[in-house]
Amino acid sequence: MVVFFLIPLLVFAVYSVLSRSLAGYDVELPFALEGYKDAATSNVNRTLAKNSAWVGFGTATATVALALPIAYWLRRSAGRWRLPVLFLITATLFASYLVRIYAWRSVLGRNGLINKSLMQLGLIDEPLGFLLYNLFAVTVALTHIFLPYAVLVLFAAMGPLGSGIIEAAQDLGAKAPVLWRRVVLPLAAAPAASVFLFVFILSSADYVTPQFLGGTSGSTLGVQIQTNFITLGNWPLAAATSFLMLAAFLACYVLTTMVLRLAGLRDIRFVN
């Protein structure tokens, strides 16, 4: 933690308060807050921050919404299909990150699988251009990338969920909607919130997927940070923007923790 997290964080903190040198990649004294000022007042950064928030929220919401029923089915109803399905979910993690991005690029493209299938069925006359190079494409790809992690985490979290709780609720007349709303979701709230934050932070800060699938309208703040570091060589601005993102993530964490605590779900544990 010290070598791979704390020290790089301290280096970032130093760079974020330095003035940029006119020589290019170098930075010079004195200490200043120019990077934070430029990052906070930039209209481009504000637009990209909104894009990042939309991508993060959309990806996290879709991932949790899909992972919860899958994990519940695997834990409660999969039977002999549990191990094969878990193996397939785990096997997807061995596929390269870039391979999965390129796969979605070919699926959503004008000559991709979706457009060709719709045209062969006679549902459209020309390829749909809105499927690629926007926030929608980025959200779909990131949901596919993070879904296996979410399923595995929620599957493990539901392990101690005893059948006695479900059977007791059913004996009391709880149908499926009531069972989910009053029993399963309250018990799964804490791990689901952890998965939501995990996916939200990683997806909203991602810069590889928006570069390949986002285009100009689907760019995010992570792309801007990468551009400031690598292309423009403005390390103080990039570091300051990174710290502002980190502050936003910490605020989201605190807010989520407060909501769980007020709802009485923060310290809940699965019981047999």
SEBAMAR-257044 format. One line per field, with one value per residue (C-alpha): residue number from 1; residue in three letters; chain; x, y, z. Coordinates in steps of 0.5 Angstrom, whole numbers, plus 500, padded with zeros to 3 digits. Layout:
<nodes>
nr: c(NUM_...)
rest: c(ALA_...)
kette: c(A_...)
xx: c(X_...)
yy: c(Y_...)
zz: c(Z_...)
</nodes>
This chain:
<nodes>
nr: c(1_2_3_4_5_6_7_8_9_10_11_12_13_14_15_16_17_18_19_20_21_22_23_24_25_26_27_28_29_30_31_32_33_34_35_36_37_38_39_40_41_42_43_44_45_46_47_48_49_50_51_52_53_54_55_56_57_58_59_60_61_62_63_64_65_66_67_68_69_70_71_72_73_74_75_76_77_78_79_80_81_82_83_84_85_86_87_88_89_90_91_92_93_94_95_96_97_98_99_100_101_102_103_104_105_106_107_108_109_110_111_112_113_114_115_116_117_118_119_120_121_122_123_124_125_126_127_128_129_130_131_132_133_134_135_136_137_138_139_140_141_142_143_144_145_146_147_148_149_150_151_152_153_154_155_156_157_158_159_160_161_162_163_164_165_166_167_168_169_170_171_172_173_174_175_176_177_178_179_180_181_182_183_184_185_186_187_188_189_190_191_192_193_194_195_196_197_198_199_200_201_202_203_204_205_206_207_208_209_210_211_212_213_214_215_216_217_218_219_220_221_222_223_224_225_226_227_228_229_230_231_232_233_234_235_236_237_238_239_240_241_242_243_244_245_246_247_248_249_250_251_252_253_254_255_256_257_258_259_260_261_262_263_264_265_266_267_268_269_270_271_272)
rest: c(MET_VAL_VAL_PHE_PHE_LEU_ILE_PRO_LEU_LEU_VAL_PHE_ALA_VAL_TYR_SER_VAL_LEU_SER_ARG_SER_LEU_ALA_GLY_TYR_ASP_VAL_GLU_LEU_PRO_PHE_ALA_LEU_GLU_GLY_TYR_LYS_ASP_ALA_ALA_THR_SER_ASN_VAL_ASN_ARG_THR_LEU_ALA_LYS_ASN_SER_ALA_TRP_VAL_GLY_PHE_GLY_THR_ALA_THR_ALA_THR_VAL_ALA_LEU_ALA_LEU_PRO_ILE_ALA_TYR_TRP_LEU_ARG_ARG_SER_ALA_GLY_ARG_TRP_ARG_LEU_PRO_VAL_LEU_PHE_LEU_ILE_THR_ALA_THR_LEU_PHE_ALA_SER_TYR_LEU_VAL_ARG_ILE_TYR_ALA_TRP_ARG_SER_VAL_LEU_GLY_ARG_ASN_GLY_LEU_ILE_ASN_LYS_SER_LEU_MET_GLN_LEU_GLY_LEU_ILE_ASP_GLU_PRO_LEU_GLY_PHE_LEU_LEU_TYR_ASN_LEU_PHE_ALA_VAL_THR_VAL_ALA_LEU_THR_HIS_ILE_PHE_LEU_PRO_TYR_ALA_VAL_LEU_VAL_LEU_PHE_ALA_ALA_MET_GLY_PRO_LEU_GLY_SER_GLY_ILE_ILE_GLU_ALA_ALA_GLN_ASP_LEU_GLY_ALA_LYS_ALA_PRO_VAL_LEU_TRP_ARG_ARG_VAL_VAL_LEU_PRO_LEU_ALA_ALA_ALA_PRO_ALA_ALA_SER_VAL_PHE_LEU_PHE_VAL_PHE_ILE_LEU_SER_SER_ALA_ASP_TYR_VAL_THR_PRO_GLN_PHE_LEU_GLY_GLY_THR_SER_GLY_SER_THR_LEU_GLY_VAL_GLN_ILE_GLN_THR_ASN_PHE_ILE_THR_LEU_GLY_ASN_TRP_PRO_LEU_ALA_ALA_ALA_THR_SER_PHE_LEU_MET_LEU_ALA_ALA_PHE_LEU_ALA_CYS_TYR_VAL_LEU_THR_THR_MET_VAL_LEU_ARG_LEU_ALA_GLY_LEU_ARG_ASP_ILE_ARG_PHE_VAL_ASN)
kette: c(A_A_A_A_A_A_A_A_A_A_A_A_A_A_A_A_A_A_A_A_A_A_A_A_A_A_A_A_A_A_A_A_A_A_A_A_A_A_A_A_A_A_A_A_A_A_A_A_A_A_A_A_A_A_A_A_A_A_A_A_A_A_A_A_A_A_A_A_A_A_A_A_A_A_A_A_A_A_A_A_A_A_A_A_A_A_A_A_A_A_A_A_A_A_A_A_A_A_A_A_A_A_A_A_A_A_A_A_A_A_A_A_A_A_A_A_A_A_A_A_A_A_A_A_A_A_A_A_A_A_A_A_A_A_A_A_A_A_A_A_A_A_A_A_A_A_A_A_A_A_A_A_A_A_A_A_A_A_A_A_A_A_A_A_A_A_A_A_A_A_A_A_A_A_A_A_A_A_A_A_A_A_A_A_A_A_A_A_A_A_A_A_A_A_A_A_A_A_A_A_A_A_A_A_A_A_A_A_A_A_A_A_A_A_A_A_A_A_A_A_A_A_A_A_A_A_A_A_A_A_A_A_A_A_A_A_A_A_A_A_A_A_A_A_A_A_A_A_A_A_A_A_A_A_A_A_A_A_A_A_A_A_A_A_A_A_A_A_A_A_A_A)
xx: c(500_506_510_504_499_501_508_505_499_504_508_501_500_507_506_499_501_507_507_508_515_515_520_515_514_518_515_518_517_514_508_502_494_494_493_487_484_485_481_476_474_475_468_471_473_466_463_467_466_458_460_464_458_453_458_459_452_449_454_454_446_446_451_448_441_443_448_443_438_444_447_441_439_446_446_438_436_441_442_447_448_451_458_458_455_460_466_463_463_470_472_470_475_481_479_483_480_482_479_472_472_474_469_463_466_465_458_455_459_455_457_457_452_446_446_447_442_437_438_437_430_428_427_432_434_440_445_444_449_447_450_457_462_457_456_451_457_462_456_455_462_464_457_460_467_465_459_463_466_459_456_462_462_454_454_459_456_449_452_450_443_440_434_430_429_426_422_419_417_414_410_408_405_410_410_416_416_415_420_425_423_422_428_433_434_435_440_444_444_451_454_450_452_460_459_456_461_467_464_462_469_473_468_467_475_476_480_481_474_472_478_475_468_466_468_468_461_463_469_470_475_479_481_483_487_491_491_494_499_502_500_500_505_501_503_500_494_493_495_490_484_486_485_479_476_479_475_469_469_471_464_460_463_461_454_453_455_451_445_446_447_441_437_440_443_451_452_447_450_447_445_443)
yy: c(500_505_503_503_507_512_514_516_519_524_525_527_532_535_536_539_545_546_551_549_550_553_548_543_537_540_543_549_553_556_552_555_553_554_547_547_553_551_545_547_553_550_549_543_540_541_538_532_531_531_525_522_522_520_514_512_512_509_503_502_502_497_493_492_491_485_482_482_477_473_472_471_465_462_462_460_456_455_447_443_449_453_451_451_458_461_458_462_468_467_465_472_475_472_476_482_488_491_485_486_494_492_487_492_496_491_490_497_499_501_495_491_485_489_494_488_483_489_490_483_483_489_493_499_501_504_503_506_511_513_506_508_514_516_515_510_505_507_505_498_496_498_494_488_489_490_485_479_482_484_478_474_479_479_471_471_476_472_465_466_467_461_458_459_466_465_460_464_470_465_462_469_470_474_473_474_482_483_478_482_488_486_481_480_487_490_484_485_493_493_489_492_499_497_494_500_505_500_500_507_510_505_507_514_514_510_513_507_505_512_513_507_508_515_519_527_526_521_523_523_527_521_522_529_527_522_528_533_528_525_529_536_535_539_535_540_541_533_532_537_534_527_530_533_527_523_528_527_520_520_525_519_514_518_520_512_511_516_513_506_508_512_506_502_497_499_494_489_482_475_470_463)
zz: c(500_502_495_490_493_498_495_488_491_495_488_485_491_490_482_483_487_482_476_469_466_459_457_456_461_467_473_477_483_487_489_486_486_478_476_481_479_471_473_477_472_465_461_458_464_467_461_461_468_467_462_467_472_467_465_472_474_468_468_476_476_470_473_479_476_472_477_483_480_476_483_487_481_482_489_490_484_479_481_477_472_478_477_469_469_474_470_464_468_470_464_461_466_462_455_454_456_449_446_449_447_440_440_442_437_431_434_435_428_422_419_426_428_430_424_419_423_423_416_414_418_414_420_418_411_413_419_425_427_434_437_437_439_444_452_450_447_453_458_454_454_461_464_460_463_470_470_472_478_480_480_483_489_490_489_495_499_498_501_508_506_509_506_512_511_504_507_513_508_503_509_511_504_501_493_489_489_496_498_494_496_504_505_499_497_505_506_500_500_503_498_493_495_495_488_486_488_485_478_479_481_476_470_471_471_465_459_455_453_452_447_443_443_446_440_441_444_449_452_459_464_464_457_459_464_460_454_459_462_455_450_453_458_463_469_474_471_470_477_480_476_478_486_484_482_488_492_488_489_497_497_494_499_505_502_500_507_511_507_509_516_516_513_518_513_514_519_517_516_512_517_517)
</nodes>
